[in-house]
C-alpha cells in the first residue's frame, strides 16, 4: 500500500470555550499493514493543573503529528477577504462567487422550462424522483435530463450569500442536500454550527503548533453518508445515532464495521470511550477521513471550490477510487 502519510489525527472541537474536545490518533503499522488507534485524548479545560490548549500542544509534539483533520471551516467566505468596492451580491465580480451564481441561475432556468413545457409530466417525475439528489458533477447548461427535488429547489432559490457561504457549500448542496435533510434533518452550512469562540480559539492555538503540522477540514455527516453509500454501514445505523436508547449501540455497530472493513485495530478501553462519548466518536470518524486521504481515496474538489484554501476532504470508501 502506497501511503501519502502514515499517521493522522481527528480533532472534534465544535462547541464553546469550556466544552471538552477529543483528539484521536491513528497510526499505520508497516509490518502488519494495519492501522492502529494509538491514542485518544479527552482534553478537559476544567483541569486546575493544566490548560486544554497546552495539553493539545504537548500531544501534537509527543507524537510528531503532521496531519490533523478538524470539523470546522479552515477558510472564510469570499466577503471576508474582499477589498473591492462592493456592487452587491447580485453583481459580485469575484470569480468563484460569479461561477456559483451563474450555475444556480442556469439550473433553475432549465427546471422552469421543463415545468412550463410539460407540467403534468414534470410533476409526475418530480414525485417519483423527489428523494434523489442532483449530481453537480454531471450538470451542464445544455443538460435536460435531471430533476430537482422540492427541498433542493427551495435551497437554490434562497440563493448563495458570499458573506456567509463558501463556494464549497454549493458543491456539497448539489451532491448531498437531500440525503443530509432526510437522514440528519439539516443541510451543509459551513458556519451554521460553528461558533466565533471556537474559531478564535483555534486561531490562537495554531500559532503554537509546529509549522509542519498540516490541517484539513472534514465533516462527520458527510463521512457517514459516504460509509452508507459504500454499504459499510446501514441507514438504520445513522438514524439510531440520535436515539437516547439506541445511540451507543449504533456507534458501536458503526465503529466495528469500519474496524473490520478498513483493518483498524482498536483496544477495548478506547472502543468504550468512542461509543460512549459523541465527541470521541466524531474525532474517530475525522481520523478515518484522514486515513482515506492518506490512502489516496478522497474525491477531488473542483478548482472553483478553492480546495487550496478549504483543504476539505470528502473520503471515498470504494476500493480503487
DAFEN-V530597 format. One line per field, one symbol per residue. ss: DSSP state (h for helix, s for strand, l for the rest). Layout:
# DAFEN-V530597
ss=???
This chain:
# DAFEN-V530597
ss=llllllssssssllllllllsssssssssllllssssssssssllllllllhhhhhhhhhhhllllsssslllllllhhhhlllllllhhhlllhhhhhhhhhhhhhhhhhhhhhhhlhhhhhhhhhhlllllllhhhlllllllllllhhhhhhhhhllllllllhhhhhhhhhhhhhhhhhhlllllllllllhhhhhhhhhhhhhlllllssssllhhhhhhhhhhlllllhhhhhhhhllllhhhhhhhhhhhhhhhhlssllhhhhhhhhhlhhhhhhhhhhhhhhhhhlllsllllhhhlhhhhlsllsllllll
